[in-house]
Amino acid sequence: MKLLVFPHSHYCEKARWVLDYKNIPYETVTIMPGTHMFTVRRHAKNSSVPVLLDGDMAIQGSSDIINYLEEKFPDKCLTPKDPAQFKTCLSIEEQMDKRLGVNIRQILYAKLLDYPSYIRFCFTYPMPEYKKVIFSAMYPVLKKKIYKTYVKSDEKVAEAQLEFDEALDEVGVIIRKQPYLLGDTFTRADLSVASMLSLLVLPKEHAFPWGERVIPDADIKALHESYLDHPVAKWALDIYQKHR
């Protein structure tokens, strides 16, 4: 198996975590942003990652990858069998992939796009040096594309911050009552939410070497620090320590 990824991506982390959790052998393939659309579209219908390649099969999107792996490798199952819990689990995963995952990406890109060396590190680790040079040459165009696709405007970023905080507080209400989102059992809902928060809490168990680069923007550093004591941030780090 091969997994096509951007190394820092929280959605790619979600797929990678499931593969690791189930002890499934695979090869991580880091692809270049910009030209990635040609690479990915050789296998899948659009240009998004992650994409899991298993022989002639190409599974695109972190949730669909989990579905595929759960069916093919049922050991260490992450999806509840009970119909009610199944529905709740997938609902949490779908909602938080958007309300946490999409919004934190928008919030961070709004600041970090002005720091090309940091963005290059995020996208090109651990690529050879010549690809990093190519990325730097492409970055002015990529920056505009990323801004238009993910940031959009200051007003949209402000809306994203509000929605992110609301979603975080909703997760907080659940985990005040129980250790996991569905009670006493670790599921794909917990894995998904923790993955979506990886860009915020920067867990040491993550495959990406966050500690190798200092966060370049004071506002972004302050953002990270402002969430350090949030119960959900602490919970996410605990989930990483126990299950990653």
Phi and psi in degrees as GROMACS dihedral restraints (atoms count N, CA, C in turn):
[ dihedral_restraints ]
;  ai    aj    ak    al  type     phi  dphi    fc
    3     4     5     6     1  -128.5    20    10
    4     5     6     7     1   144.2    20    10
    6     7     8     9     1  -121.4    20    10
    7     8     9    10     1   115.2    20    10
    9    10    11    12     1   -83.1    20    10
   10    11    12    13     1   126.3    20    10
   12    13    14    15     1  -142.0    20    10
   13    14    15    16     1   160.3    20    10
   15    16    17    18     1   -96.6    20    10
   16    17    18    19     1   128.6    20    10
   18    19    20    21     1   -61.6    20    10
   19    20    21    22     1   -31.9    20    10
   21    22    23    24     1   -90.0    20    10
   22    23    24    25     1   -12.3    20    10
   24    25    26    27     1   -59.8    20    10
   25    26    27    28     1   132.8    20    10
   27    28    29    30     1   -71.4    20    10
   28    29    30    31     1   -27.8    20    10
   30    31    32    33     1   -73.0    20    10
   31    32    33    34     1   -37.7    20    10
   33    34    35    36     1   -67.3    20    10
   34    35    36    37     1   -37.4    20    10
   36    37    38    39     1   -60.1    20    10
   37    38    39    40     1   -40.1    20    10
   39    40    41    42     1   -59.5    20    10
   40    41    42    43     1   -46.5    20    10
   42    43    44    45     1   -67.8    20    10
   43    44    45    46     1   -42.4    20    10
   45    46    47    48     1   -63.0    20    10
   46    47    48    49     1   -40.0    20    10
   48    49    50    51     1   -61.2    20    10
   49    50    51    52     1   -43.5    20    10
   51    52    53    54     1   -63.2    20    10
   52    53    54    55     1   -43.4    20    10
   54    55    56    57     1   -60.1    20    10
   55    56    57    58     1   -44.1    20    10
   57    58    59    60     1   -67.6    20    10
   58    59    60    61     1   -42.3    20    10
   60    61    62    63     1   -60.6    20    10
   61    62    63    64     1   -38.1    20    10
   63    64    65    66     1   -88.2    20    10
   64    65    66    67     1     2.0    20    10
   66    67    68    69     1    58.0    20    10
   67    68    69    70     1    42.9    20    10
   69    70    71    72     1   -95.3    20    10
   70    71    72    73     1   123.1    20    10
   72    73    74    75     1   -65.5    20    10
   73    74    75    76     1   136.5    20    10
   75    76    77    78     1  -160.1    20    10
   76    77    78    79     1   163.6    20    10
   78    79    80    81     1  -113.1    20    10
   79    80    81    82     1   129.1    20    10
   81    82    83    84     1   -84.9    20    10
   82    83    84    85     1   128.6    20    10
   84    85    86    87     1  -118.0    20    10
   85    86    87    88     1   108.1    20    10
   87    88    89    90     1   -81.6    20    10
   88    89    90    91     1   127.3    20    10
   90    91    92    93     1  -115.1    20    10
   91    92    93    94     1   152.9    20    10
   93    94    95    96     1   -80.5    20    10
   94    95    96    97     1   124.5    20    10
   96    97    98    99     1   -62.5    20    10
   97    98    99   100     1   147.7    20    10
   99   100   101   102     1    95.3    20    10
  100   101   102   103     1   -69.8    20    10
  102   103   104   105     1   -78.0    20    10
  103   104   105   106     1    -8.9    20    10
  105   106   107   108     1   -60.7    20    10
  106   107   108   109     1   -28.5    20    10
  108   109   110   111     1   -61.7    20    10
  109   110   111   112     1   -32.7    20    10
  111   112   113   114     1   -75.1    20    10
  112   113   114   115     1   -38.5    20    10
  114   115   116   117     1   -64.0    20    10
  115   116   117   118     1   -50.1    20    10
  117   118   119   120     1   -69.2    20    10
  118   119   120   121     1   -39.7    20    10
  120   121   122   123     1   -72.7    20    10
  121   122   123   124     1    -7.1    20    10
  123   124   125   126     1   -70.9    20    10
  124   125   126   127     1   -19.6    20    10
  126   127   128   129     1  -118.0    20    10
  127   128   129   130     1   -29.6    20    10
  129   130   131   132     1  -134.4    20    10
  130   131   132   133     1   172.3    20    10
  132   133   134   135     1   -79.4    20    10
  133   134   135   136     1   -23.3    20    10
  135   136   137   138     1  -135.5    20    10
  136   137   138   139     1  -173.9    20    10
  138   139   140   141     1   -98.5    20    10
  139   140   141   142     1     8.9    20    10
  141   142   143   144     1   -80.7    20    10
  142   143   144   145     1   154.8    20    10
  144   145   146   147     1  -120.5    20    10
  145   146   147   148     1   156.9    20    10
  147   148   149   150     1   -83.3    20    10
  148   149   150   151     1   158.8    20    10
  150   151   152   153     1  -131.8    20    10
  151   152   153   154     1   126.5    20    10
  153   154   155   156     1   -98.9    20    10
  154   155   156   157     1   126.4    20    10
  156   157   158   159     1  -107.1    20    10
  157   158   159   160     1   120.0    20    10
  159   160   161   162     1  -130.6    20    10
  160   161   162   163     1    93.0    20    10
  162   163   164   165     1    64.1    20    10
  163   164   165   166     1  -123.3    20    10
  165   166   167   168     1   -85.8    20    10
  166   167   168   169     1    -3.4    20    10
  168   169   170   171     1   -89.3    20    10
  169   170   171   172     1   138.7    20    10
  171   172   173   174     1  -127.9    20    10
  172   173   174   175     1   117.4    20    10
  174   175   176   177     1  -113.5    20    10
  175   176   177   178     1   122.1    20    10
  177   178   179   180     1  -111.7    20    10
  178   179   180   181     1   134.2    20    10
  180   181   182   183     1    98.2    20    10
  181   182   183   184     1   137.2    20    10
  183   184   185   186     1   -62.6    20    10
  184   185   186   187     1   -41.4    20    10
  186   187   188   189     1   -68.5    20    10
  187   188   189   190     1   -40.8    20    10
  189   190   191   192     1   -67.1    20    10
  190   191   192   193     1   -32.6    20    10
  192   193   194   195     1   -65.2    20    10
  193   194   195   196     1   -42.7    20    10
  195   196   197   198     1   -60.9    20    10
  196   197   198   199     1   -45.4    20    10
  198   199   200   201     1   -56.3    20    10
  199   200   201   202     1   -45.3    20    10
  201   202   203   204     1   -63.6    20    10
  202   203   204   205     1   -46.0    20    10
  204   205   206   207     1   -69.4    20    10
  205   206   207   208     1   -34.9    20    10
  207   208   209   210     1   -63.2    20    10
  208   209   210   211     1   -37.3    20    10
  210   211   212   213     1   -75.5    20    10
  211   212   213   214     1   -41.7    20    10
  213   214   215   216     1   -81.1    20    10
  214   215   216   217     1   -32.0    20    10
  216   217   218   219     1  -127.4    20    10
  217   218   219   220     1    79.8    20    10
  219   220   221   222     1   -71.5    20    10
  220   221   222   223     1   -14.8    20    10
  222   223   224   225     1   -63.3    20    10
  223   224   225   226     1   149.3    20    10
  225   226   227   228     1    53.2    20    10
  226   227   228   229     1    51.7    20    10
  228   229   230   231     1   -62.7    20    10
  229   230   231   232     1   138.9    20    10
  231   232   233   234     1  -109.9    20    10
  232   233   234   235     1    -4.5    20    10
  234   235   236   237     1  -110.3    20    10
  235   236   237   238     1   122.6    20    10
  237   238   239   240     1   -60.2    20    10
  238   239   240   241     1   146.2    20    10
  240   241   242   243     1   -86.3    20    10
  241   242   243   244     1   -32.5    20    10
  243   244   245   246     1   -60.6    20    10
  244   245   246   247     1   128.4    20    10
  246   247   248   249     1   -56.0    20    10
  247   248   249   250     1   -41.7    20    10
  249   250   251   252     1   -68.2    20    10
  250   251   252   253     1   -44.1    20    10
  252   253   254   255     1   -68.0    20    10
  253   254   255   256     1   -35.9    20    10
  255   256   257   258     1   -57.6    20    10
  256   257   258   259     1   -47.9    20    10
  258   259   260   261     1   -63.9    20    10
  259   260   261   262     1   -44.1    20    10
  261   262   263   264     1   -64.4    20    10
  262   263   264   265     1   -42.9    20    10
  264   265   266   267     1   -60.0    20    10
  265   266   267   268     1   -50.4    20    10
  267   268   269   270     1   -68.2    20    10
  268   269   270   271     1   -30.6    20    10
  270   271   272   273     1   -66.8    20    10
  271   272   273   274     1   -44.9    20    10
  273   274   275   276     1   -60.6    20    10
  274   275   276   277     1   -46.4    20    10
  276   277   278   279     1   -58.9    20    10
  277   278   279   280     1   -48.4    20    10
  279   280   281   282     1   -64.6    20    10
  280   281   282   283     1   -45.1    20    10
  282   283   284   285     1   -65.2    20    10
  283   284   285   286     1   -45.9    20    10
  285   286   287   288     1   -76.5    20    10
  286   287   288   289     1   -24.7    20    10
  288   289   290   291     1   -58.1    20    10
  289   290   291   292     1   -34.7    20    10
  291   292   293   294     1   -88.5    20    10
  292   293   294   295     1   -54.5    20    10
  294   295   296   297     1   -71.2    20    10
  295   296   297   298     1   -32.2    20    10
  297   298   299   300     1   -95.4    20    10
  298   299   300   301     1   -53.1    20    10
  300   301   302   303     1   -65.5    20    10
  301   302   303   304     1   -50.6    20    10
  303   304   305   306     1   -65.0    20    10
  304   305   306   307     1   -42.2    20    10
  306   307   308   309     1   -71.7    20    10
  307   308   309   310     1   -40.3    20    10
  309   310   311   312     1   -67.2    20    10
  310   311   312   313     1   -34.2    20    10
  312   313   314   315     1   -61.8    20    10
  313   314   315   316     1   -44.8    20    10
  315   316   317   318     1   -63.5    20    10
  316   317   318   319     1   -43.5    20    10
  318   319   320   321     1   -62.6    20    10
  319   320   321   322     1   -45.3    20    10
  321   322   323   324     1   -73.0    20    10
  322   323   324   325     1   -42.9    20    10
  324   325   326   327     1   -59.9    20    10
  325   326   327   328     1   -34.8    20    10
  327   328   329   330     1   -55.8    20    10
  328   329   330   331     1   -32.1    20    10
  330   331   332   333     1   -98.0    20    10
  331   332   333   334     1   -43.1    20    10
  333   334   335   336     1   -77.2    20    10
  334   335   336   337     1   -16.5    20    10
  336   337   338   339     1   -61.4    20    10
  337   338   339   340     1   -21.4    20    10
  339   340   341   342     1   -82.0    20    10
  340   341   342   343     1     4.8    20    10
  342   343   344   345     1  -125.2    20    10
  343   344   345   346     1    81.0    20    10
  345   346   347   348     1   -60.4    20    10
  346   347   348   349     1   -33.6    20    10
  348   349   350   351     1   -67.8    20    10
  349   350   351   352     1   -35.6    20    10
  351   352   353   354     1   -70.5    20    10
  352   353   354   355     1   -44.0    20    10
  354   355   356   357     1   -63.0    20    10
  355   356   357   358     1   -39.9    20    10
  357   358   359   360     1   -60.9    20    10
  358   359   360   361     1   -42.7    20    10
  360   361   362   363     1   -60.2    20    10
  361   362   363   364     1   -43.7    20    10
  363   364   365   366     1   -62.3    20    10
  364   365   366   367     1   -41.2    20    10
  366   367   368   369     1   -86.8    20    10
  367   368   369   370     1   -28.2    20    10
  369   370   371   372     1  -110.1    20    10
  370   371   372   373     1    -1.8    20    10
  372   373   374   375     1   -69.1    20    10
  373   374   375   376     1   129.6    20    10
  375   376   377   378     1  -107.9    20    10
  376   377   378   379     1    54.2    20    10
  378   379   380   381     1   -71.2    20    10
  379   380   381   382     1   158.5    20    10
  381   382   383   384     1   -65.4    20    10
  382   383   384   385     1   161.6    20    10
  384   385   386   387     1   -59.7    20    10
  385   386   387   388     1   -37.2    20    10
  387   388   389   390     1   -64.1    20    10
  388   389   390   391     1   -31.9    20    10
  390   391   392   393     1   -72.3    20    10
  391   392   393   394     1   -31.4    20    10
  393   394   395   396     1   -66.7    20    10
  394   395   396   397     1   -36.6    20    10
  396   397   398   399     1   -65.7    20    10
  397   398   399   400     1   -42.2    20    10
  399   400   401   402     1   -61.8    20    10
  400   401   402   403     1   -42.8    20    10
  402   403   404   405     1   -59.4    20    10
  403   404   405   406     1   -44.9    20    10
  405   406   407   408     1   -60.2    20    10
  406   407   408   409     1   -39.6    20    10
  408   409   410   411     1   -66.9    20    10
  409   410   411   412     1   -34.4    20    10
  411   412   413   414     1   -82.8    20    10
  412   413   414   415     1   -13.5    20    10
  414   415   416   417     1   -59.8    20    10
  415   416   417   418     1   -40.7    20    10
  417   418   419   420     1   -55.2    20    10
  418   419   420   421     1   -38.9    20    10
  420   421   422   423     1   -73.2    20    10
  421   422   423   424     1   -43.4    20    10
  423   424   425   426     1   -61.1    20    10
  424   425   426   427     1   -40.2    20    10
  426   427   428   429     1   -58.4    20    10
  427   428   429   430     1   -45.8    20    10
  429   430   431   432     1   -63.4    20    10
  430   431   432   433     1   -40.6    20    10
  432   433   434   435     1   -66.4    20    10
  433   434   435   436     1   -45.1    20    10
  435   436   437   438     1   -63.4    20    10
  436   437   438   439     1   -42.8    20    10
  438   439   440   441     1   -61.5    20    10
  439   440   441   442     1   -46.7    20    10
  441   442   443   444     1   -64.9    20    10
  442   443   444   445     1   -37.0    20    10
  444   445   446   447     1   -80.9    20    10
  445   446   447   448     1   -42.2    20    10
  447   448   449   450     1  -112.0    20    10
  448   449   450   451     1   -31.8    20    10
  450   451   452   453     1   -92.0    20    10
  451   452   453   454     1   -56.8    20    10
  453   454   455   456     1    78.0    20    10
  454   455   456   457     1   -58.4    20    10
  456   457   458   459     1  -168.5    20    10
  457   458   459   460     1   163.7    20    10
  459   460   461   462     1   -62.4    20    10
  460   461   462   463     1   -36.0    20    10
  462   463   464   465     1   -65.1    20    10
  463   464   465   466     1   -40.7    20    10
  465   466   467   468     1   -67.5    20    10
  466   467   468   469     1   -35.5    20    10
  468   469   470   471     1   -66.0    20    10
  469   470   471   472     1   -40.7    20    10
  471   472   473   474     1   -62.2    20    10
  472   473   474   475     1   -40.6    20    10
  474   475   476   477     1   -64.8    20    10
  475   476   477   478     1   -40.2    20    10
  477   478   479   480     1   -62.6    20    10
  478   479   480   481     1   -39.3    20    10
  480   481   482   483     1   -63.2    20    10
  481   482   483   484     1   -42.6    20    10
  483   484   485   486     1   -64.1    20    10
  484   485   486   487     1   -44.7    20    10
  486   487   488   489     1   -67.4    20    10
  487   488   489   490     1   -38.6    20    10
  489   490   491   492     1   -60.3    20    10
  490   491   492   493     1   -48.1    20    10
  492   493   494   495     1   -64.0    20    10
  493   494   495   496     1   -38.9    20    10
  495   496   497   498     1   -63.3    20    10
  496   497   498   499     1   -44.1    20    10
  498   499   500   501     1   -65.0    20    10
  499   500   501   502     1   -40.9    20    10
  501   502   503   504     1   -61.1    20    10
  502   503   504   505     1   -42.5    20    10
  504   505   506   507     1   -66.1    20    10
  505   506   507   508     1   -34.4    20    10
  507   508   509   510     1   -66.0    20    10
  508   509   510   511     1   -40.6    20    10
  510   511   512   513     1   -63.3    20    10
  511   512   513   514     1   -38.8    20    10
  513   514   515   516     1   -59.6    20    10
  514   515   516   517     1   -38.3    20    10
  516   517   518   519     1   -61.5    20    10
  517   518   519   520     1   -40.0    20    10
  519   520   521   522     1   -68.7    20    10
  520   521   522   523     1   -47.8    20    10
  522   523   524   525     1   -77.2    20    10
  523   524   525   526     1    -9.6    20    10
  525   526   527   528     1   -69.8    20    10
  526   527   528   529     1   -22.4    20    10
  528   529   530   531     1   -99.0    20    10
  529   530   531   532     1   -20.2    20    10
  531   532   533   534     1  -158.5    20    10
  532   533   534   535     1   158.5    20    10
  534   535   536   537     1   -72.6    20    10
  535   536   537   538     1   -28.4    20    10
  537   538   539   540     1  -126.6    20    10
  538   539   540   541     1   166.4    20    10
  540   541   542   543     1   -67.7    20    10
  541   542   543   544     1   -22.2    20    10
  543   544   545   546     1  -116.2    20    10
  544   545   546   547     1    23.5    20    10
  546   547   548   549     1   117.9    20    10
  547   548   549   550     1  -118.0    20    10
  549   550   551   552     1  -105.5    20    10
  550   551   552   553     1     7.2    20    10
  552   553   554   555     1  -122.2    20    10
  553   554   555   556     1   133.5    20    10
  555   556   557   558     1   -71.1    20    10
  556   557   558   559     1   125.9    20    10
  558   559   560   561     1  -131.1    20    10
  559   560   561   562     1   179.2    20    10
  561   562   563   564     1   -63.4    20    10
  562   563   564   565     1   -22.4    20    10
  564   565   566   567     1   -65.6    20    10
  565   566   567   568     1   -45.2    20    10
  567   568   569   570     1   -64.6    20    10
  568   569   570   571     1   -45.0    20    10
  570   571   572   573     1   -60.4    20    10
  571   572   573   574     1   -41.5    20    10
  573   574   575   576     1   -66.3    20    10
  574   575   576   577     1   -48.1    20    10
  576   577   578   579     1   -64.4    20    10
  577   578   579   580     1   -43.4    20    10
  579   580   581   582     1   -61.8    20    10
  580   581   582   583     1   -40.0    20    10
  582   583   584   585     1   -63.2    20    10
  583   584   585   586     1   -43.8    20    10
  585   586   587   588     1   -62.6    20    10
  586   587   588   589     1   -26.8    20    10
  588   589   590   591     1   -91.9    20    10
  589   590   591   592     1    -0.7    20    10
  591   592   593   594     1   -61.8    20    10
  592   593   594   595     1   -32.6    20    10
  594   595   596   597     1   -70.0    20    10
  595   596   597   598     1   -18.6    20    10
  597   598   599   600     1   -95.5    20    10
  598   599   600   601     1   -43.0    20    10
  600   601   602   603     1   -95.0    20    10
  601   602   603   604     1   -14.1    20    10
  603   604   605   606     1    49.7    20    10
  604   605   606   607     1    61.2    20    10
  606   607   608   609     1   -68.3    20    10
  607   608   609   610     1   143.0    20    10
  609   610   611   612     1   -70.8    20    10
  610   611   612   613     1   -19.5    20    10
  612   613   614   615     1   -77.7    20    10
  613   614   615   616     1   -12.2    20    10
  615   616   617   618     1   -65.2    20    10
  616   617   618   619     1   147.3    20    10
  618   619   620   621     1   -68.2    20    10
  619   620   621   622     1   -21.2    20    10
  621   622   623   624     1   -85.3    20    10
  622   623   624   625     1   134.8    20    10
  624   625   626   627     1   -82.7    20    10
  625   626   627   628     1    74.0    20    10
  627   628   629   630     1   -54.2    20    10
  628   629   630   631     1   -37.2    20    10
  630   631   632   633     1   -69.9    20    10
  631   632   633   634     1    -9.0    20    10
  633   634   635   636     1   -78.8    20    10
  634   635   636   637     1   -15.3    20    10
  636   637   638   639     1  -131.7    20    10
  637   638   639   640     1   133.1    20    10
  639   640   641   642     1   -76.5    20    10
  640   641   642   643     1   137.4    20    10
  642   643   644   645     1   -59.6    20    10
  643   644   645   646     1   123.6    20    10
  645   646   647   648     1   -81.7    20    10
  646   647   648   649     1   -14.5    20    10
  648   649   650   651     1  -114.3    20    10
  649   650   651   652     1   129.8    20    10
  651   652   653   654     1   -63.0    20    10
  652   653   654   655     1   -36.8    20    10
  654   655   656   657     1   -66.5    20    10
  655   656   657   658     1   -39.2    20    10
  657   658   659   660     1   -68.2    20    10
  658   659   660   661     1   -41.6    20    10
  660   661   662   663     1   -60.6    20    10
  661   662   663   664     1   -42.4    20    10
  663   664   665   666     1   -64.0    20    10
  664   665   666   667     1   -35.9    20    10
  666   667   668   669     1   -61.4    20    10
  667   668   669   670     1   -49.4    20    10
  669   670   671   672     1   -57.8    20    10
  670   671   672   673     1   -47.3    20    10
  672   673   674   675     1   -66.3    20    10
  673   674   675   676     1   -31.1    20    10
  675   676   677   678     1   -68.1    20    10
  676   677   678   679     1   -19.8    20    10
  678   679   680   681     1  -101.1    20    10
  679   680   681   682     1    -1.3    20    10
  681   682   683   684     1   -56.7    20    10
  682   683   684   685     1   -37.5    20    10
  684   685   686   687     1   -96.1    20    10
  685   686   687   688     1     3.6    20    10
  687   688   689   690     1   -67.8    20    10
  688   689   690   691     1   133.8    20    10
  690   691   692   693     1   -54.4    20    10
  691   692   693   694     1   -35.3    20    10
  693   694   695   696     1   -74.2    20    10
  694   695   696   697     1   -35.1    20    10
  696   697   698   699     1   -63.2    20    10
  697   698   699   700     1   -44.4    20    10
  699   700   701   702     1   -63.9    20    10
  700   701   702   703     1   -41.0    20    10
  702   703   704   705     1   -60.8    20    10
  703   704   705   706     1   -45.0    20    10
  705   706   707   708     1   -60.5    20    10
  706   707   708   709     1   -42.7    20    10
  708   709   710   711     1   -63.7    20    10
  709   710   711   712     1   -37.6    20    10
  711   712   713   714     1   -66.7    20    10
  712   713   714   715     1   -39.9    20    10
  714   715   716   717     1   -61.3    20    10
  715   716   717   718     1   -42.4    20    10
  717   718   719   720     1   -60.9    20    10
  718   719   720   721     1   -46.1    20    10
  720   721   722   723     1   -63.2    20    10
  721   722   723   724     1   -35.8    20    10
  723   724   725   726     1   -85.4    20    10
  724   725   726   727     1   -31.2    20    10
  726   727   728   729     1  -127.5    20    10
  727   728   729   730     1    -0.2    20    10
